[in-house]
Amino acid sequence: MTQTPNTPLGQYLDAAKTPISPELNRLILAMAASCAELSDIIGTSSLNNLQGALEQENVQGEVQKKLDVLSNELFIQPERWHGTVAGIASEEMDTLVPVDADGDYLLIFDPVDGSSNLDVNGTVGTIFSILDAPKAGDLSEADFLRPGTEQVAGGYVLYGPETLMVVTFGQGVAVFGYHRHKNEWLLIRDQVQIPATTREFAINMSNHRHWDAPVQRYIDECVAGKDGARGKDFNMRWLASMVGDVHRIITRGGIFMYPTDRRESGKNGKLRVLYEANPIAFLIEQAGGAAVNGPERILSQTPQKLHQRTGVILGSREEVERVQAYYTEA
Ligand code: P6P
């Protein structure tokens, strides 16, 4: 059921065709409120000396930005989740954060994905994934290591010219805009559908020589344009911010690729399964697109570690299936 534009987020959740539990309803509203707070912080970060890096690294061995740490500290405040969350896992932490023993859900997030863009006022985003919490017993890492098909909700908040939330509960994809003056999230689009074909690809071309042959073949065909096998010209975009590139695909189609490659550092891919690939793949599939790691569906893989990485190829279904076929033929 498609709801009408300008419907407030709370009303949208209440009217969902398949009822959304009151606890999940509260959790999503709390996520929206937290991201609205972060949007204001990001929007004045230069003025408040919150740009730049810290003299420390996160669990990934990446130099942390001031806002990586600040946003993570914002999201892990227990009182923020009103008893709905049993535990939290974050890109910025190597340990789980137990929150509320009676919480119904597990919350996994990347607080500011693409944070290297902050210093140049580029698009960044918060990515979140929600799983059912275990019914009893102490929280463990194993509770989080579930295939993406078990997500009950997934989405992102994009901090760009506008602050937008794109979310799915398995009943299609909805886009909400944050109305700063009213402090309200209002529906912009419901039941988003991604075009099956595209002329736009997103990949970091500087890695070309490291890619697996199927990716080199696909991209070389796109670059050859109408003079090559595809018989049509393509355009390229690369924001170095997954949420920004994915939102373009949600808006008008396209294919986003961060594949595994032949380097030691790239053999498992760059993007993480739990808080980047899974929630985005959930959205893309719910919007009629496809999401693979190369040969296989992203949502079907069961991660073995909290920060496990994967190849990511997702977007317009016919394009993703073409790349997947090239892997299968290889
Ligand atoms: P590169 C940001 O660091 C990120 O995780 C994604 O948001 C983005 O798509 C990718 O890495 C950019 O990687 O190698 O182009 O800097």
Residues whose N, C-alpha, C, O or C-beta is under 5 A from the ligand:
A	BS01	P6P	D113 G114 N204 A240 S241 M242 V243
